[in-house]
Amino acid sequence: MRFPPRTPRIGVAAALLSALLVGGTVTATTADAATVSVGSICYGDLPSQAHDTLRLIAQGGPYPYTQDGSVFQNREGVLPGQPTGYYHEYTVKTPGSSTRGARRIVTGEEYREDYYTADHYATFDLVDYGC
């Protein structure tokens, strides 16, 4: 399975922060409009199992589930619209669950564009590594 490169590029969040800091305005495109519905979560506030998953992603595996690393289709449309193959999903283990559970990390092609969902894609939080 081929995994996407995690190269540094400026993203929507960085552009928004930049504009807010200098007092500018931001015009959202249709592709970026979904970003408004995505929350954020501090890396330190994630469950420990999410930290484990993020470590595995950084190492390139091995992953505990065969589905890990598969393309996330974004059918729900909660994440910003991107071409197929842009997002990939990984399981965040749920203690006591006999299945994969509902928790996931979904990564984008941008550097550290990692989203956490605890409710199987109903809502997402962008992981903030700076807090």
Helices and strands as residue ranges (DSSP letters): H 12-21, G 33-37, E 39-42, G 43-45, H 48-59, E 70-72, E 87-91, E 104-107, E 114-117, E 125-128
